[in-house]
Amino acid sequence: MSHEGVIARTIMLDRKLKAIIAEQPDAVIVNIGAGFDDRFSRVDNGKIRWFDVDFPDSIKARRKVFPERDRVKMIEGDALESHWCDEVKKEVGNEDVKPIVIAEGLFMYLTMEQIRTLLNVLKNNFRAGGTLIAEQNCKMMQGKEKYHDTVKTTKAHFMSGTDSAQEIADLTDGFTLIEERSFNEEMKKYTLGGKIFAFLLPKLNDRWALFIW
């Protein structure tokens, strides 16, 4: 089910980001907790600026896989600190840049207080505003990573969960929830397993949500 969920997530986030880029062809996009994600190659329109942000050891590993590319920069940094924001603004050459920030596969590994910190980092460093696309898992899965088919084989822990993305928007002033969609919407289109999962456990799957500040 994780395999299907990741595919559904990829389809849905790519689709949403392409729609945003169609309206903002010169968009500045920041991928927090990038890991080995390569969304840039799938959504690039030849104009966007892209920043992949992750911890130094992750970026070090990433550099072994991905070559330097025009309009793409890898930044070593902690998403909960402001250093990476300064680098983005310096590279773009615009203090008033309004970034599109992606937090895919990240929030569930942060506490709600850490998510609040991240929101405040965005709000306080990109004062002209911006867009956040974030994935969340359900509150039922918080602390239950041992039941997850892939995460249980790692040392990762689900530190938070929500029943509604509004809980994220309510963490700090200035954030507005625009849209929230379950991965079930995509999964159930393709396989019997996806249909059964969506029918029996409609609230258990992860969702993505779009916020503005």
Sequence and secondary structure as in RCSB ss.txt:
>XXXX:A:sequence
MSHEGVIARTIMLDRKLKAIIAEQPDAVIVNIGAGFDDRFSRVDNGKIRWFDVDFPDSIKARRKVFPERDRVKMI
EGDALESHWCDEVKKEVGNEDVKPIVIAEGLFMYLTMEQIRTLLNVLKNNFRAGGTLIAEQNCKMMQGKEKYHDT
VKTTKAHFMSGTDSAQEIADLTDGFTLIEERSFNEEMKKYTLGGKIFAFLLPKLNDRWALFIW
>XXXX:A:secstr
 HHHHHHHHHHHHHHHHHHHHHH TT EEEEET TT  HHHHH  SS EEEEEE HHHHHHHHHHS  BTTEEEE
E  TTSSHHHHHHHHHHT TT   EEEE S GGGS HHHHHHHHHHHHHH TT  EEEEEE BGGGTT GGGSTT
GGGSS      BSSTHHHHTTSTT EEEEEEETHHHHTTT HHHHHHHHH TTTS EEEEEE 
